Amino acid sequence: MKKVLAFSLLGFLMLGFIELSTGKNVPTRQKLKIENEVSTHFHTMVKAAEALDYDRISKGVDDRYHAGFITNDSYYMRYDSLINIFKDRSQGVARQTMTIQKEKITILSDNIVLLTAYGNSTIDLNSGKSFSVKFFWSFVYKKIDGNWSVIQSHQSNVR
C-alpha cells in the first residue's frame, strides 16, 4: 500500500512539474490576486479548524475528482470518510489553537494552486489536559465555479 501511495504521490508531483514547465504564464497582477484569494480561503479554513467547525471546513473542499487525502500515512480516496474520522476524534476536545509558522503558495496555472504550510497546534481536552503537535500540510486548490476549493491534501503531525 505504501508503494502504491508513494508512486501515486510521485506521479502527482511529476504532473505538477510538467504543468509548471508547460503551463500558462500568469501575469503578476493576476498572481497577486490568486495568492490573496487562496490565502484568505486557507486562513478561513484554519479558523474553522480551530473552532472544530467541520461543516464549515467541508464547504471549502470539493471532492468531485476523488484526488485523495493523506493524513498521517493513511490514504482516503473520499473526503467524507476522512472528515468523519476527524469528527469522531474531536470528541473530548475543548478547543485547538493553530500557529502557522510558514506558508507558501505556488501558482501552477490560473486555476490550480499548491499551498504548503507548517506550524504548531495546541489541543486542549475537556479533561483539562493539553498537548502540542507540529503539523505539515499541503493543499491543492482548484478554482471551481468561481471559488477556490481544496481538491487534494496531505497532512502530517509529529508530537
C-alpha positions as CSV (number, residue, x, y, z in Angstrom):
1,M,0.0,0.0,0.0
2,K,2.8,2.4,0.8
3,K,4.5,1.7,-2.5
4,V,1.2,2.5,-4.4
5,L,0.8,5.7,-2.4
6,A,4.4,6.7,-3.0
7,F,4.1,6.1,-6.7
8,S,0.8,7.9,-6.8
9,L,2.3,10.9,-5.0
10,L,5.4,10.9,-7.2
11,G,3.2,10.8,-10.3
12,F,1.1,13.7,-9.0
13,L,4.2,15.7,-8.3
14,M,5.7,15.0,-11.7
15,L,2.4,16.2,-13.3
16,G,2.8,19.4,-11.3
17,F,6.3,19.9,-12.6
18,I,5.2,19.2,-16.2
19,E,2.4,21.8,-15.6
20,L,4.9,24.3,-14.3
21,S,7.1,23.8,-17.4
22,T,4.3,23.9,-19.9
23,G,1.7,25.9,-18.0
24,K,0.5,29.4,-18.9
25,N,2.4,32.4,-17.7
26,V,0.1,34.1,-15.2
27,P,0.6,37.9,-15.2
28,T,2.0,39.4,-11.9
29,R,-1.3,41.3,-11.1
30,Q,-3.3,38.1,-11.5
31,K,-0.8,36.1,-9.4
32,L,-1.2,38.6,-6.5
33,K,-5.0,38.3,-6.8
34,I,-4.8,34.5,-6.8
35,E,-2.4,34.4,-3.9
36,N,-4.7,36.7,-1.9
37,E,-7.8,34.7,-2.6
38,V,-6.2,31.3,-1.8
39,S,-4.5,32.7,1.4
40,T,-7.9,34.1,2.5
41,H,-9.6,30.8,1.9
42,F,-6.8,28.9,3.7
43,H,-6.9,31.1,6.8
44,T,-10.7,30.9,6.9
45,M,-10.4,27.1,7.0
46,V,-7.7,27.3,9.7
47,K,-10.2,29.4,11.8
48,A,-12.9,26.8,11.2
49,A,-10.5,24.0,12.3
50,E,-9.6,25.9,15.4
51,A,-13.4,26.1,16.2
52,L,-13.8,22.4,15.3
53,D,-16.4,23.5,12.8
54,Y,-16.2,20.6,10.4
55,D,-19.2,21.7,8.4
56,R,-17.5,25.0,7.5
57,I,-14.3,23.2,6.7
58,S,-16.2,20.8,4.3
59,K,-17.7,23.8,2.4
60,G,-14.1,24.6,1.3
61,V,-13.5,21.2,-0.1
62,D,-14.6,19.8,-3.5
63,D,-14.2,16.1,-3.8
64,R,-15.6,15.6,-7.4
65,Y,-12.2,14.5,-8.7
66,H,-11.6,11.9,-5.8
67,A,-7.9,13.0,-5.9
68,G,-7.4,11.7,-2.4
69,F,-6.5,12.9,1.1
70,I,-3.5,11.7,3.0
71,T,-3.4,12.1,6.8
72,N,-0.5,10.7,8.9
73,D,0.4,7.9,6.5
74,S,-3.3,6.9,5.8
75,Y,-4.8,7.5,2.4
76,Y,-8.5,8.3,2.0
77,M,-9.9,8.2,-1.5
78,R,-13.0,10.2,-0.5
79,Y,-13.2,13.3,1.7
80,D,-16.3,12.2,3.6
81,S,-14.5,9.2,5.1
82,L,-11.7,11.5,6.3
83,I,-13.9,14.2,7.8
84,N,-16.0,11.6,9.7
85,I,-12.8,10.3,11.3
86,F,-11.9,13.9,12.3
87,K,-15.3,14.4,13.8
88,D,-15.0,11.2,15.8
89,R,-11.5,12.1,17.0
90,S,-12.6,15.6,18.1
91,Q,-14.9,14.2,20.8
92,G,-13.5,15.3,24.1
93,V,-11.6,18.2,22.5
94,A,-12.5,21.6,24.1
95,R,-10.5,23.7,21.5
96,Q,-7.4,23.8,19.5
97,T,-5.1,26.7,18.6
98,M,-3.0,26.7,15.4
99,T,0.0,28.8,14.7
100,I,1.2,28.9,11.1
101,Q,5.0,29.3,11.1
102,K,5.4,29.3,7.3
103,E,3.1,29.2,4.4
104,K,4.0,29.1,0.7
105,I,1.7,29.5,-2.3
106,T,2.8,28.2,-5.7
107,I,0.6,29.1,-8.6
108,L,0.7,26.3,-11.2
109,S,-1.9,27.9,-13.5
110,D,-4.7,30.4,-13.3
111,N,-7.0,27.8,-11.7
112,I,-4.6,25.4,-9.9
113,V,-2.6,26.4,-6.8
114,L,-0.4,24.4,-4.3
115,L,-0.3,25.7,-0.8
116,T,2.2,24.3,1.7
117,A,2.4,25.2,5.4
118,Y,3.8,24.1,8.7
119,G,3.3,25.1,12.2
120,N,2.2,24.1,15.7
121,S,-1.2,23.2,17.2
122,T,-2.1,23.0,20.8
123,I,-5.1,20.8,21.6
124,D,-7.0,21.4,24.9
125,L,-9.1,18.4,26.1
126,N,-12.3,18.6,28.1
127,S,-10.4,16.7,30.8
128,G,-8.1,19.8,31.3
129,K,-5.1,18.2,29.7
130,S,-3.5,19.6,26.6
131,F,-0.8,18.6,24.1
132,S,1.0,20.1,21.2
133,V,1.8,18.8,17.8
134,K,3.9,20.1,14.9
135,F,2.0,19.8,11.6
136,F,3.0,19.8,7.9
137,W,0.3,20.4,5.3
138,S,0.0,20.6,1.5
139,F,-3.2,21.5,-0.2
140,V,-4.1,21.5,-3.9
141,Y,-6.6,24.2,-4.7
142,K,-8.7,24.4,-7.9
143,K,-10.9,27.3,-8.9
144,I,-14.4,25.7,-9.5
145,D,-17.4,27.7,-10.4
146,G,-15.6,30.9,-9.4
147,N,-14.5,29.7,-5.9
148,W,-11.2,28.2,-4.7
149,S,-11.7,24.7,-3.2
150,V,-9.3,22.1,-1.9
151,I,-9.3,19.1,-4.2
152,Q,-6.4,17.1,-2.6
153,S,-4.5,17.4,0.7
154,H,-1.7,15.9,2.7
155,Q,-1.4,16.4,6.5
156,S,1.3,15.0,8.8
157,N,1.5,15.6,12.6
158,V,4.5,15.0,14.8
159,R,4.2,15.0,18.6
